[in-house]
Amino acid sequence: MRFLAVIVLILGIVFFIASADIGQSGNMIPRMITGAVLCGVGIFLYVHPGRKGRRVASQDAPAQRIEFSGDVKLQEITCSKCGGALSSKDVAVKAGAVFITCPYCKSEYQVEEAPKW
């Protein structure tokens, strides 16, 4: 994108130089306006190269959903280290796997689905 900005900027400078031609004074104003616009666009494109590679800070992480393959029965889960009750608020997806973190002792367990066969 910066390559395009430099080309537009050079083209604007060429229009400014062409506006200084004394022999055709009737074309001076339009050439100066065109040169100014092209220089402005070239500078803008050079300073703001585009959105490629940029992340907007206000964007949240993509939402992740957990889908179960069959019938799921709710069961109480307790921490094996401290015995604290675990809830659905303690479930998170990290690196593509489902983890449960104990809010009391901060132990972390990976949830694995047992095969149905």
Summary of the structure (lengths in Angstrom):
residues: 117
radius of gyration: 31.6
end to end distance: 56.0
largest distance: 93.3
contacts: 230
relative contact order: 0.12
helix: 40%
strand: 15%
